[in-house]
Amino acid sequence: QVQLVESGGGLVQPGGALRLSCTTSGRIFSIASMAWYRQAPGKQREWVATINPSGTTNYTDSLKGRFTISRDNARNTVYLQMNSLKPEDTAVYYCRAGTHQGNSWGQGTQVTVSS
């Protein structure tokens, strides 16, 4: 079982920023396509962004320009920088590691955008 540990969520005012982190084992991280998803109350989980082992990124169109995914291979960590946050960004954010053996998920971290 692959473990992913997320951190960085919290309460932030509209217009603010947060950076989420997700760490996993080096053996997995080096070969995994890492992604962030989110699930708002009453809604299905939705894909946010992906970064592959070589650093190529993809984003859901609605979040391009505000969210940035990156990875630090030395720290086995993937980040999600979220800027200009809006109340509709409120959700539980999940980290996913994808390899040829399947997907593993983190426990999620709550992000609440409210004044």
Contacts in CASP RR format, 6 or more apart in sequence:
PFRMAT RR
TARGET T0000
AUTHOR 0000-0000-0000
METHOD contacts of the structure
MODEL  1
QVQLVESGGGLVQPGGALRLSCTTSGRIFSIASMAWYRQAPGKQREWVAT
INPSGTTNYTDSLKGRFTISRDNARNTVYLQMNSLKPEDTAVYYCRAGTH
QGNSWGQGTQVTVSS
1 104 0 8 1.000
2 24 0 8 1.000
2 25 0 8 1.000
2 28 0 8 1.000
2 97 0 8 1.000
2 104 0 8 1.000
3 24 0 8 1.000
3 25 0 8 1.000
3 104 0 8 1.000
3 106 0 8 1.000
4 22 0 8 1.000
4 23 0 8 1.000
4 24 0 8 1.000
4 95 0 8 1.000
4 96 0 8 1.000
4 97 0 8 1.000
4 104 0 8 1.000
4 105 0 8 1.000
4 106 0 8 1.000
4 107 0 8 1.000
5 22 0 8 1.000
5 23 0 8 1.000
5 24 0 8 1.000
5 106 0 8 1.000
5 107 0 8 1.000
6 20 0 8 1.000
6 21 0 8 1.000
6 22 0 8 1.000
6 93 0 8 1.000
6 94 0 8 1.000
6 95 0 8 1.000
6 106 0 8 1.000
6 107 0 8 1.000
6 108 0 8 1.000
6 109 0 8 1.000
7 20 0 8 1.000
7 21 0 8 1.000
7 22 0 8 1.000
7 109 0 8 1.000
8 18 0 8 1.000
8 19 0 8 1.000
8 20 0 8 1.000
8 21 0 8 1.000
8 109 0 8 1.000
9 18 0 8 1.000
9 20 0 8 1.000
9 93 0 8 1.000
9 109 0 8 1.000
9 110 0 8 1.000
9 111 0 8 1.000
10 18 0 8 1.000
10 109 0 8 1.000
10 110 0 8 1.000
10 111 0 8 1.000
10 112 0 8 1.000
11 112 0 8 1.000
11 114 0 8 1.000
12 18 0 8 1.000
12 85 0 8 1.000
12 111 0 8 1.000
12 112 0 8 1.000
12 113 0 8 1.000
13 113 0 8 1.000
13 114 0 8 1.000
13 115 0 8 1.000
14 85 0 8 1.000
14 86 0 8 1.000
14 87 0 8 1.000
14 113 0 8 1.000
14 114 0 8 1.000
14 115 0 8 1.000
15 83 0 8 1.000
15 84 0 8 1.000
15 85 0 8 1.000
15 86 0 8 1.000
15 113 0 8 1.000
16 83 0 8 1.000
16 84 0 8 1.000
16 85 0 8 1.000
16 113 0 8 1.000
17 81 0 8 1.000
17 82 0 8 1.000
17 83 0 8 1.000
17 84 0 8 1.000
17 85 0 8 1.000
18 82 0 8 1.000
18 85 0 8 1.000
18 111 0 8 1.000
19 79 0 8 1.000
19 80 0 8 1.000
19 81 0 8 1.000
19 82 0 8 1.000
20 36 0 8 1.000
20 79 0 8 1.000
20 80 0 8 1.000
20 82 0 8 1.000
20 93 0 8 1.000
20 95 0 8 1.000
20 109 0 8 1.000
20 111 0 8 1.000
21 77 0 8 1.000
21 78 0 8 1.000
21 79 0 8 1.000
22 34 0 8 1.000
22 36 0 8 1.000
22 77 0 8 1.000
22 78 0 8 1.000
22 79 0 8 1.000
22 80 0 8 1.000
22 95 0 8 1.000
22 106 0 8 1.000
23 75 0 8 1.000
23 76 0 8 1.000
23 77 0 8 1.000
24 32 0 8 1.000
24 76 0 8 1.000
24 97 0 8 1.000
24 104 0 8 1.000
25 76 0 8 1.000
26 76 0 8 1.000
28 97 0 8 1.000
28 99 0 8 1.000
28 104 0 8 1.000
29 71 0 8 1.000
29 73 0 8 1.000
29 76 0 8 1.000
29 77 0 8 1.000
29 78 0 8 1.000
29 97 0 8 1.000
30 53 0 8 1.000
30 73 0 8 1.000
30 76 0 8 1.000
31 53 0 8 1.000
31 99 0 8 1.000
32 53 0 8 1.000
32 97 0 8 1.000
32 98 0 8 1.000
32 99 0 8 1.000
33 50 0 8 1.000
33 51 0 8 1.000
33 52 0 8 1.000
33 53 0 8 1.000
33 97 0 8 1.000
33 98 0 8 1.000
33 99 0 8 1.000
34 50 0 8 1.000
34 51 0 8 1.000
34 52 0 8 1.000
34 69 0 8 1.000
34 71 0 8 1.000
34 78 0 8 1.000
34 95 0 8 1.000
34 96 0 8 1.000
34 97 0 8 1.000
34 98 0 8 1.000
35 47 0 8 1.000
35 48 0 8 1.000
35 49 0 8 1.000
35 50 0 8 1.000
35 51 0 8 1.000
35 69 0 8 1.000
35 95 0 8 1.000
35 96 0 8 1.000
35 98 0 8 1.000
36 48 0 8 1.000
36 49 0 8 1.000
36 50 0 8 1.000
36 69 0 8 1.000
36 78 0 8 1.000
36 80 0 8 1.000
36 93 0 8 1.000
36 94 0 8 1.000
36 95 0 8 1.000
36 96 0 8 1.000
37 45 0 8 1.000
37 46 0 8 1.000
37 47 0 8 1.000
37 48 0 8 1.000
37 93 0 8 1.000
37 94 0 8 1.000
37 96 0 8 1.000
38 45 0 8 1.000
38 46 0 8 1.000
38 48 0 8 1.000
38 89 0 8 1.000
38 91 0 8 1.000
38 92 0 8 1.000
38 93 0 8 1.000
38 94 0 8 1.000
38 111 0 8 1.000
39 45 0 8 1.000
39 46 0 8 1.000
39 91 0 8 1.000
39 92 0 8 1.000
39 94 0 8 1.000
40 88 0 8 1.000
40 90 0 8 1.000
40 91 0 8 1.000
41 90 0 8 1.000
41 91 0 8 1.000
43 91 0 8 1.000
45 94 0 8 1.000
46 60 0 8 1.000
47 60 0 8 1.000
48 59 0 8 1.000
48 60 0 8 1.000
48 63 0 8 1.000
48 67 0 8 1.000
48 69 0 8 1.000
48 80 0 8 1.000
48 93 0 8 1.000
49 57 0 8 1.000
49 58 0 8 1.000
49 59 0 8 1.000
49 60 0 8 1.000
49 63 0 8 1.000
49 67 0 8 1.000
49 68 0 8 1.000
49 69 0 8 1.000
49 80 0 8 1.000
50 57 0 8 1.000
50 58 0 8 1.000
50 69 0 8 1.000
51 57 0 8 1.000
51 58 0 8 1.000
51 69 0 8 1.000
51 70 0 8 1.000
51 71 0 8 1.000
51 78 0 8 1.000
55 71 0 8 1.000
57 69 0 8 1.000
57 70 0 8 1.000
59 65 0 8 1.000
59 67 0 8 1.000
59 69 0 8 1.000
65 83 0 8 1.000
66 82 0 8 1.000
66 83 0 8 1.000
66 84 0 8 1.000
66 85 0 8 1.000
67 80 0 8 1.000
67 81 0 8 1.000
67 82 0 8 1.000
67 83 0 8 1.000
68 79 0 8 1.000
68 80 0 8 1.000
68 81 0 8 1.000
68 83 0 8 1.000
69 78 0 8 1.000
69 79 0 8 1.000
69 80 0 8 1.000
69 81 0 8 1.000
70 78 0 8 1.000
70 79 0 8 1.000
70 81 0 8 1.000
71 77 0 8 1.000
71 78 0 8 1.000
71 79 0 8 1.000
72 78 0 8 1.000
72 79 0 8 1.000
78 95 0 8 1.000
80 93 0 8 1.000
82 89 0 8 1.000
82 111 0 8 1.000
85 111 0 8 1.000
85 113 0 8 1.000
86 113 0 8 1.000
87 113 0 8 1.000
87 114 0 8 1.000
88 113 0 8 1.000
89 111 0 8 1.000
89 113 0 8 1.000
90 111 0 8 1.000
90 112 0 8 1.000
90 113 0 8 1.000
90 114 0 8 1.000
91 111 0 8 1.000
92 108 0 8 1.000
92 109 0 8 1.000
92 110 0 8 1.000
92 111 0 8 1.000
93 108 0 8 1.000
93 109 0 8 1.000
93 110 0 8 1.000
93 111 0 8 1.000
94 105 0 8 1.000
94 106 0 8 1.000
94 108 0 8 1.000
95 105 0 8 1.000
95 106 0 8 1.000
95 108 0 8 1.000
96 103 0 8 1.000
96 104 0 8 1.000
96 105 0 8 1.000
96 106 0 8 1.000
97 103 0 8 1.000
97 104 0 8 1.000
98 104 0 8 1.000
END
